[in-house]
Amino acid sequence: MAAPQQKLITVVTATFNRAHLLVDLYDSLCRQTHLLFDWIVVDDGSTDGTSDMVKQWIRKQPPFHIQLIQKENGGKNRAINDAVKIVSTRYTMIVDSDDYLTDDAIAFLTDAAQEVEESEEIAGVAGLRGHDLSTPLDNPSFPKDTFVVASNLERKQYQLEQDACEVYKTAVLASHPFQVWSTETFVPEQVVWNQLALEGYRLRWYNRITVIVRYQASGMTNASWELLKNNPMGYAMMFNHLLRTDPSFCSKINNTLQFISCCFLGNHPSYIFNCNQRLLGILLLIPGWALSIRRRVQFHSFRER
């Protein structure tokens, strides 16, 4: 790839009380070998001085443009929606506040993005996320530094099932915002990514680490249960969407049960009529309700730990 010369990418980071981690992301952005990019930080109601820290960085006039959005806590999905509305570059790269970039990430992904600009079916490019520079979360089935073109629904066949570092065309993200229920703060991102796949959009997936992850010690299992407890309708949307994308009958049974359970947990039983498998929705109504009772018991159990 030739050295990139254009500003194509805006890095978007939603953060909540992670100032101590965000500084590492900032430092990694300062180390980039290609500095033609923007960074939008959405402070989602932090109380740890995040906004003051970002304002200090802005006053230092780093070699890239930083824009700060301050808002009341509404969750990552809403924060990303707000940021995408003001992105001025053609591509948007969502980077979590507890991650940081490899030094050549922007250069590599900018160059890769230039190669797909004219393709209407390709919605962007993606690198891998890794535990370190040599240990990716996934072990793709294709050679290092090469790519495959696939939709989000085709990733499994290339051993790309873990979180990746996607750079989407901003226009595509702007036309597919995250739909979050008014009483909740989260909907799984795969609802949007799978919808893009259903519409025929694909990405170039590169076997190259571009982001280093740092999963937090709070515990992914407990965090998952907390997300489900607080956002049952967001998960209802996910399970309902999976009924359109997972062809196996056993998966349809499971996803229907989970969907019905979440509707009861979210106190929106009428949403069950939106089930993408109407017959299964009727047949599994009682078992789904029973599952919701079990979930409430499980939530109580996890709260007491």
C-alpha positions in Angstrom: 0.0 0.0 0.0 1.2 3.5 -0.8 1.5 6.1 2.0 -1.9 7.7 2.7 -2.2 11.4 2.1 -5.9 12.2 2.9 -7.8 12.7 6.1 -10.4 10.0 5.8 -11.0 8.7 9.3 -12.6 10.1 12.5 -12.0 8.1 15.6 -15.0 8.1 17.8 -14.7 7.2 21.5 -17.6 7.1 24.0 -16.4 7.0 27.6 -17.8 6.9 31.1 -15.5 7.3 34.1 -12.4 5.9 32.4 -10.1 8.9 32.4 -7.3 6.7 33.8 -7.5 4.5 30.7 -8.4 7.1 28.1 -5.0 8.7 28.5 -3.4 5.6 26.9 -5.6 5.9 23.9 -4.7 9.6 23.6 -1.0 8.7 23.8 -1.4 6.0 21.1 -3.1 8.6 18.8 -0.2 11.0 19.4 2.2 8.2 18.2 0.4 7.6 15.0 2.6 7.5 11.9 -0.2 9.2 9.9 -1.7 12.2 11.8 -4.4 13.2 9.3 -7.5 12.2 11.3 -10.0 13.6 13.8 -10.9 12.3 17.3 -14.4 12.8 18.8 -14.6 12.0 22.5 -18.1 11.7 23.9 -18.1 12.1 27.7 -21.2 10.2 28.6 -21.8 11.8 32.0 -18.5 11.0 33.6 -17.7 12.2 37.2 -14.0 11.5 37.2 -12.7 14.6 35.4 -12.7 13.1 31.9 -14.0 16.3 30.2 -11.4 18.5 32.0 -8.6 16.1 30.9 -9.8 16.2 27.2 -10.0 20.0 27.3 -6.4 20.1 28.5 -5.4 18.0 25.5 -7.3 20.3 23.2 -5.4 23.3 24.6 -2.1 21.5 24.0 -3.0 21.6 20.2 -2.0 18.0 19.3 -1.2 17.2 15.7 -4.8 16.0 15.1 -8.2 17.6 15.7 -10.0 16.7 19.0 -13.7 17.5 19.5 -15.4 16.9 22.9 -19.1 16.2 23.4 -20.4 16.4 26.9 -23.8 14.8 27.7 -25.8 13.2 30.4 -25.3 9.5 30.7 -27.3 7.7 28.1 -25.1 4.7 27.1 -22.6 4.0 24.5 -25.1 3.5 21.6 -26.6 7.0 22.0 -23.1 8.5 22.4 -22.0 7.0 19.1 -25.2 8.2 17.4 -24.5 11.7 18.6 -20.9 11.6 17.4 -21.6 10.2 14.0 -23.9 13.2 13.4 -21.0 15.6 13.5 -18.3 13.5 11.8 -16.9 15.3 8.7 -14.7 12.6 7.3 -15.9 9.8 5.0 -15.0 7.1 7.5 -15.7 6.5 11.2 -13.7 4.2 13.5 -15.3 3.4 16.8 -12.6 2.7 19.5 -13.5 1.9 23.1 -12.0 4.0 25.8 -10.2 1.1 27.4 -8.4 0.2 24.1 -5.6 1.8 22.3 -4.2 1.8 18.7 -1.1 0.3 17.3 1.3 3.1 16.0 0.5 2.5 12.3 -3.2 1.8 12.7 -4.5 5.0 11.2 -2.0 4.9 8.3 -2.9 1.3 7.5 -6.7 1.7 7.7 -6.7 5.0 5.8 -4.8 3.4 3.0 -7.1 0.4 3.1 -10.2 2.7 3.0 -8.9 4.5 0.0 -9.0 1.2 -1.9 -12.7 0.6 -1.3 -14.0 4.1 -1.8 -15.6 3.4 -5.2 -17.4 0.2 -4.1 -21.0 0.6 -3.1 -21.3 -2.9 -1.6 -18.2 -2.5 0.7 -19.2 -0.5 3.8 -15.7 -0.3 5.2 -12.5 -2.0 6.3 -11.4 -3.8 9.5 -8.3 -4.8 11.3 -8.0 -7.2 14.2 -8.0 -6.5 17.9 -5.3 -8.1 19.9 -4.2 -8.8 23.5 -0.8 -7.5 22.4 1.0 -6.8 19.1 1.5 -10.5 18.4 -1.6 -12.1 19.9 -4.9 -11.5 18.1 -8.3 -12.3 19.6 -9.0 -14.4 16.5 -6.8 -16.6 14.4 -8.1 -15.9 10.9 -8.1 -18.7 8.3 -6.3 -16.5 5.8 -2.6 -15.3 5.8 -1.3 -12.4 7.8 -1.6 -9.0 6.2 -4.0 -10.3 3.5 -7.8 -9.7 3.5 -11.1 -11.3 2.7 -14.3 -9.6 1.7 -17.3 -10.8 3.8 -20.4 -9.5 5.5 -20.9 -9.6 9.3 -22.9 -12.8 8.8 -20.0 -14.5 6.9 -17.3 -13.9 9.5 -17.4 -17.4 11.1 -16.2 -19.2 8.0 -13.0 -17.1 8.1 -12.5 -17.5 11.9 -13.4 -13.9 12.5 -15.8 -14.3 15.4 -14.3 -12.1 18.0 -14.5 -8.3 18.3 -12.7 -6.5 15.5 -11.6 -3.0 14.6 -14.1 -1.8 12.0 -13.9 1.4 10.0 -17.3 2.1 8.4 -18.3 4.6 5.8 -19.8 7.5 7.8 -22.8 7.7 5.5 -23.6 4.0 6.1 -23.5 4.5 9.9 -25.5 7.7 9.7 -28.3 5.9 7.9 -28.2 3.0 10.4 -28.2 4.5 13.9 -28.5 2.4 17.0 -32.1 2.1 18.1 -32.2 2.3 21.9 -35.4 2.0 23.9 -36.2 5.2 25.8 -36.0 3.5 29.2 -32.7 1.7 28.4 -29.1 2.5 27.5 -27.9 -0.4 25.4 -28.7 -2.5 22.4 -26.1 -5.1 21.1 -24.2 -3.6 18.2 -24.7 -6.8 16.1 -28.2 -5.7 15.5 -26.9 -3.0 13.2 -24.0 -5.0 11.8 -26.2 -7.9 10.9 -28.8 -5.6 9.4 -26.1 -4.1 7.1 -25.2 -7.7 6.1 -28.8 -8.4 5.2 -28.8 -5.3 3.0 -25.8 -6.7 1.1 -23.0 -4.6 2.8 -19.6 -6.3 3.2 -16.3 -5.3 4.7 -12.7 -6.0 3.8 -11.3 -7.9 6.9 -7.5 -7.7 7.3 -5.4 -10.2 9.2 -3.5 -7.4 10.9 -3.7 -6.2 14.5 -4.7 -2.5 14.7 -6.1 -2.2 18.3 -4.9 -3.5 21.6 -7.7 -4.5 24.0 -7.7 -4.3 27.8 -10.8 -6.1 29.2 -11.6 -4.8 32.6 -11.4 -6.8 35.9 -15.1 -6.1 36.7 -15.8 -9.4 35.1 -17.4 -10.0 31.7 -20.0 -12.5 33.0 -21.3 -10.2 35.7 -21.3 -7.3 33.2 -23.3 -9.3 30.7 -25.9 -10.2 33.3 -26.1 -6.6 34.3 -26.6 -5.4 30.7 -29.4 -8.0 30.2 -31.1 -7.0 33.4 -31.0 -3.3 32.6 -31.7 -3.5 28.9 -34.0 -6.4 28.2 -35.7 -4.8 25.2 -32.4 -4.1 23.6 -31.7 -7.8 23.9 -35.2 -8.6 22.7 -34.4 -6.7 19.5 -31.1 -8.7 19.1 -32.8 -12.1 19.6 -35.6 -11.1 17.2 -33.1 -10.1 14.6 -31.2 -13.3 15.0 -34.4 -15.1 14.0 -33.8 -13.5 10.5 -30.1 -14.5 10.3 -29.6 -17.9 12.0 -31.0 -20.7 9.9 -30.8 -23.6 12.3 -34.0 -24.8 13.8 -32.5 -25.3 17.3 -31.2 -21.7 17.2 -34.7 -20.5 16.2 -36.2 -22.2 19.2 -33.6 -20.7 21.5 -33.8 -17.2 20.1 -37.6 -17.2 20.2 -37.5 -18.3 23.9 -35.0 -15.6 24.7 -36.9 -13.0 22.7 -40.2 -13.7 24.5 -38.4 -13.8 27.9 -36.8 -10.4 27.3 -40.2 -8.9 26.3 -41.7 -10.0 29.6 -38.6 -8.8 31.5 -38.9 -5.4 29.8 -42.6 -5.2 30.6 -43.5 -5.0 26.9 -45.3 -8.3 26.2 -47.1 -6.7 23.3 -43.8 -6.5 21.4 -44.0 -10.3 21.1 -46.4 -9.7 18.2 -43.3 -8.4 16.3 -41.7 -11.8 16.5 -39.9 -12.7 13.2 -41.1 -16.3 13.7 -44.8 -15.7 14.4 -45.8 -19.4 14.8 -42.9 -20.1 17.1 -43.8 -17.0 19.1 -47.2 -18.4 19.7 -46.1 -22.0 20.5 -43.4 -20.9 22.9 -45.2 -18.1 24.7 -45.6 -20.0 27.9 -42.1 -21.5 28.0 -40.8 -18.0 27.2 -42.7 -16.5 30.1 -41.3 -19.2 32.4 -37.8 -18.4 31.2 -38.4 -14.8 32.2 -39.2 -15.9 35.8 -36.0 -17.9 35.8 -34.1 -14.9 34.6 -35.5 -12.8 37.5 -34.2 -15.3 40.0 -30.8 -15.4 38.3 -30.6 -11.6 38.4 -31.3 -11.7 42.1 -28.6 -14.3 42.6 -26.0 -12.3 40.8 -26.9 -9.1 42.7 -26.2 -10.9 46.0 -22.7 -12.1 45.0 
